[in-house]
């Protein structure tokens, strides 16, 4: 199975959200992306890692690769420093994208005990413009002190990566993808 893993934003060009300690979303997502890819390759998945500055470069690379599933990894941010937790987006309810989002969301909540903000739909370009079921994972709020501490911790990032990889394999195991 071919899977594209996208680390949201682009180090050096687009840091994404920045936490109160200066932690950059692009740095966190690159690390988690590489770890997810490593776990998936260990169980024989064909994985494309893509972290580009332009959204069309991300979706074009995934589509050219022939991905069967697409996962974009992000850190959430809010003007309210009390906002925290994990949410996972799919393009629309009722398909494989929603099932994948549910599997990944459940694994993250069960593994890291983050606040469960649920599975939601969105018209994000990476969800809309890919040729396969796609999800966007908002791991935790980089703008929240407690969530940012999870995102800055290498061990916790590894737990996020394992949970995302398990969510993907859960979908395959139940025979949907």
C-alpha angles and dihedrals in degrees: 000000000000117000130180117211115194123195104210119242126004127267112239096013106045116014093184115209118356123213127224091264092050095260109156123222092219091057093049095046093048090054094047091045092055092048094048090050091050093052093047093048089051088064094045103263118147103235132191115198112203129177111162134157097236121061093219089056089056096048093040091052092048093047092047089050089055094235117192092196131023127201123184116194122209144159116234124228136192139179085235109078089202093066110107144153144062130298131173125205133208128181094246139349122256103049144079090281090063092047091050090049090051092050094049094042092051093049094050094047092047094045103041103021091228118163108279107235091170139226115308139175126241139169094233115157093236090056097041100041101047120098094224139049107297139187136186116213119206096198099190141322112282086192092063118082096222095043092045089055088057091049093048093051114091092209092052091047087055089052090052089050093049091048093051091048091048090049089055093048091046089060092050093045093055087055101244100117 
